[in-house]
Amino acid sequence: MRNVMKLFAAIAVLAIALPGITHAADDGHGTAIEAQEWSFGPPFGHFDRAQLQRGYKVYQFVCANCHSMDLLSYRNLGQPGGPQFSEAAVKALAAQAQISDGPNDKGEMFLRPAKPSDRFKAPYANEQAARNANGGALPPDLSVIAKARPGGPDYLYALMTGYEDAPHDMKMSKGMHYNAAFPGHQIAMPSPLSDGVVEYTDGTEPTVKNYAKDVSAFLMWAAEPTLEQRYKTGARIMIFLIVFAVIMFLAKRVVWAPIHRRDHAAQHAAKTAAKTDT
């Protein structure tokens, strides 16, 4: 039983300690990704609604110019556990995009304001158009990027704040930009953020670091919208397992107690008989 309790204690400590571990890798130029403080960190974290709403705004005005989010619909912005925009706000946000639909009665395609049920509008019609507009590079879809990259939101934050002048001993390829967090440090995407590029209306300072943190949190929610429910389920399971282990230990003691008493009595009788013989 002691070993079981030690195992549960170790798991609990590990679950708490993991978010603080620094993700680090070194390829000769000192790549390092530091762990950030996130409201949604395990084991009992939750998304900050205001942060998710700001993060969507950064995505909408900056990231969406090049990156798609094909797995999300506008209605997801109002669902529990996410940004939780009001129904009216979701309709207004969706209507800002023009979606190709049709054909109409004349057999022609037409543009209409997007509805909450529509997927996020992609910035390009197809992959070829995306590559043509970005010098041959294909901007990745951001729907699950926070789960697809090692380091998750820590990596995304480091990437967006990692643009620097290249070291003197490093030769940069044409059209590439130096980034301290990107593998190889050469990235086709220029720095997407600058102070004041997106207006915040809730008093949050409009800085690159705040933009990067807010949009990273938004992308983490997009990649795992049921994260809060998963944490709650995990906590319930851990509590159940601990209670179950205690019950099993007590049941074991009740079941085996008569046998232990019999064995002890037999041992005592044997010792007494041995003393009598001597």
C-alpha positions in Angstrom: 0.0 0.0 0.0 2.9 2.3 0.8 4.3 1.8 -2.6 0.9 2.5 -4.2 0.6 5.8 -2.3 4.1 6.8 -3.2 3.3 6.2 -6.9 0.2 8.4 -6.7 2.2 11.1 -4.9 4.9 10.9 -7.6 2.3 11.3 -10.4 0.8 14.3 -8.7 4.1 16.0 -8.2 5.1 15.3 -11.8 1.8 16.7 -13.1 2.4 19.9 -11.2 6.1 20.2 -12.0 5.9 19.5 -15.8 4.5 23.0 -16.8 7.5 24.7 -15.3 10.0 22.6 -17.3 12.0 24.6 -19.8 11.9 23.2 -23.4 15.4 23.5 -24.6 17.4 22.4 -27.6 20.8 23.5 -28.9 22.1 23.4 -32.5 25.2 25.5 -32.0 23.4 28.9 -31.9 21.7 28.4 -28.5 18.1 27.7 -29.3 16.1 27.7 -26.1 12.4 27.9 -25.4 11.5 29.0 -21.9 8.3 27.9 -20.2 5.8 30.7 -19.7 3.1 31.2 -17.1 -0.3 30.1 -18.5 -3.6 30.2 -16.9 -4.4 26.8 -18.6 -1.4 24.9 -17.2 -2.1 21.5 -15.7 -3.4 20.0 -13.6 -6.2 22.4 -12.7 -5.8 25.3 -15.2 -8.5 27.1 -17.2 -8.5 29.5 -20.1 -8.7 33.2 -19.5 -11.8 34.3 -21.5 -10.6 37.9 -22.0 -7.2 36.6 -23.2 -8.8 34.3 -25.7 -10.9 37.1 -27.1 -7.8 39.3 -27.4 -6.0 36.4 -29.0 -8.7 35.9 -31.6 -8.4 39.6 -32.4 -4.7 39.2 -33.0 -5.3 36.2 -35.2 -8.1 38.0 -37.1 -6.1 41.1 -37.9 -2.6 39.6 -38.2 -2.3 35.8 -38.6 -5.4 35.4 -40.8 -3.8 37.4 -43.6 -1.6 34.3 -44.4 -2.7 31.4 -42.2 -5.9 29.4 -42.3 -7.8 27.6 -39.5 -9.8 25.1 -41.5 -11.0 23.1 -38.6 -12.7 25.9 -36.8 -16.2 27.4 -37.4 -17.2 30.9 -36.3 -19.8 29.3 -33.9 -16.9 27.8 -31.9 -16.0 31.3 -30.7 -19.2 31.2 -28.6 -18.9 27.7 -27.1 -18.3 27.1 -23.4 -14.7 26.7 -22.5 -13.5 29.1 -25.3 -13.6 32.8 -25.9 -17.4 32.7 -25.2 -18.3 35.6 -27.4 -22.0 36.4 -27.1 -24.3 35.0 -29.9 -24.7 38.5 -31.4 -20.9 39.0 -31.3 -20.3 35.7 -33.0 -22.8 36.6 -35.8 -21.1 40.0 -36.2 -17.6 38.5 -36.3 -18.7 35.9 -38.9 -20.4 38.6 -41.0 -17.0 40.4 -41.4 -15.9 37.7 -43.8 -17.2 37.2 -47.3 -17.7 33.5 -48.2 -18.0 32.1 -51.7 -21.3 30.3 -52.1 -23.6 29.0 -54.8 -24.4 28.4 -57.5 -27.4 30.7 -57.6 -30.4 30.4 -59.9 -28.2 31.5 -62.8 -25.6 28.9 -62.1 -23.1 31.5 -60.8 -21.0 31.5 -57.6 -21.5 34.5 -55.4 -20.1 36.1 -52.2 -22.1 36.4 -49.0 -21.4 37.4 -45.4 -20.3 34.3 -43.4 -22.6 32.7 -40.9 -21.7 31.2 -37.5 -21.9 27.7 -39.1 -19.3 28.5 -41.7 -15.7 27.5 -41.3 -13.1 30.3 -40.8 -12.4 31.9 -44.1 -9.1 30.9 -45.6 -6.8 33.6 -46.9 -6.0 31.8 -50.2 -8.2 29.8 -52.6 -5.7 26.9 -52.7 -2.2 25.8 -51.9 -0.7 27.1 -55.1 -2.1 30.6 -54.5 -0.7 30.5 -51.0 2.8 29.5 -52.2 2.7 32.1 -55.0 2.0 34.8 -52.5 4.7 33.8 -50.1 7.7 33.2 -52.2 7.1 29.5 -52.5 6.6 28.9 -48.7 3.3 27.4 -47.6 1.9 29.1 -44.4 0.8 26.2 -42.2 -2.8 25.9 -41.0 -3.1 27.0 -37.4 -6.0 24.8 -36.3 -3.9 22.4 -34.2 -0.5 24.1 -34.4 -0.2 24.4 -30.6 -0.4 20.6 -30.3 1.6 19.9 -33.5 4.8 21.7 -32.4 7.0 20.5 -29.5 6.7 23.1 -26.7 3.1 24.0 -27.7 2.2 27.5 -26.7 5.7 28.1 -25.2 7.2 27.5 -28.7 4.6 29.7 -30.4 5.3 32.6 -28.0 9.1 32.1 -28.4 8.7 32.1 -32.2 6.7 35.3 -32.3 9.1 37.1 -29.9 12.3 35.5 -31.2 13.1 37.7 -34.3 16.6 39.1 -33.9 19.6 40.2 -36.0 21.4 37.1 -37.2 24.8 36.3 -35.6 27.8 37.5 -37.5 29.0 33.9 -38.1 25.7 32.8 -39.6 25.0 33.0 -43.3 21.4 33.7 -44.1 19.6 32.4 -47.2 17.9 34.9 -49.5 14.5 35.9 -48.3 14.9 34.3 -44.9 14.7 35.9 -41.5 16.6 35.0 -38.3 14.5 33.7 -35.4 16.1 32.4 -32.2 13.3 29.9 -31.6 12.8 28.4 -35.0 14.7 25.2 -35.8 17.6 26.1 -37.9 16.9 29.8 -37.1 16.0 30.7 -40.7 12.3 31.3 -41.3 10.5 32.6 -44.4 7.9 34.4 -42.4 8.9 38.0 -41.5 8.1 39.2 -38.0 4.3 39.5 -37.9 4.0 41.6 -34.8 4.9 45.1 -33.7 3.8 47.3 -30.8 0.4 48.9 -31.5 -0.5 46.9 -34.6 -3.7 45.6 -32.9 -5.9 47.9 -30.8 -6.9 46.5 -27.4 -10.0 47.9 -25.8 -9.8 46.3 -22.4 -6.8 48.3 -21.1 -4.2 45.6 -21.9 -0.9 47.1 -23.1 -0.6 46.6 -26.9 2.9 45.2 -27.0 4.5 42.4 -29.0 4.8 40.2 -25.9 1.2 40.6 -25.0 0.1 40.0 -28.6 2.2 36.8 -28.7 1.0 35.5 -25.4 -2.7 36.2 -26.2 -2.6 34.6 -29.7 -0.6 31.6 -28.4 -3.3 31.0 -25.7 -6.0 31.3 -28.4 -4.2 28.8 -30.6 -3.9 26.4 -27.7 -7.7 26.6 -27.1 -8.2 26.1 -30.9 -6.1 22.9 -30.7 -7.7 21.6 -27.6 -11.1 23.2 -27.0 -12.0 20.6 -24.3 -8.9 21.1 -22.2 -10.8 22.3 -19.2 -13.1 19.3 -19.2 -10.1 17.0 -19.6 -8.5 18.5 -16.5 -11.7 18.1 -14.5 -12.1 14.5 -15.7 -8.5 13.7 -14.8 -8.9 15.2 -11.3 -12.0 13.1 -10.7 -10.2 10.0 -11.9 -7.2 10.7 -9.6 -9.5 11.2 -6.6 -11.3 8.0 -7.5 -8.1 6.0 -7.7 -6.8 7.3 -4.4 -10.0 6.5 -2.6 -10.2 3.1 -4.3 -6.6 2.3 -3.2 -7.4 3.3 0.4 -10.6 1.1 0.3 -8.6 -1.8 -1.2 -6.0 -1.5 1.5 -8.6 -1.5 4.3 -10.4 -4.4 2.7 -7.1 -6.3 2.5 -6.5 -5.8 6.2 -10.0 -7.0 7.1 -9.8 -10.1 4.8 -6.3 -11.1 5.9 -6.5 -10.2 9.6 -7.8 -13.6 10.7 -5.1 -15.4 8.8 -2.4 -13.1 10.3 -3.8 -13.7 13.8 -3.8 -17.5 13.2 -0.2 -17.4 11.8 0.9 -15.3 14.8 -0.8 -17.7 17.2 0.9 -20.7 15.5 4.3 -19.0 15.7 3.8 -18.2 19.3 2.7 -21.7 20.1 5.8 -23.1 18.3 8.1 -20.8 20.2 6.4 -21.8 23.5 6.7 -25.5 22.7 10.4 -25.1 21.8 11.1 -23.4 25.1 9.3 -26.2 27.0 11.3 -28.9 25.2 14.5 -27.2 26.3 
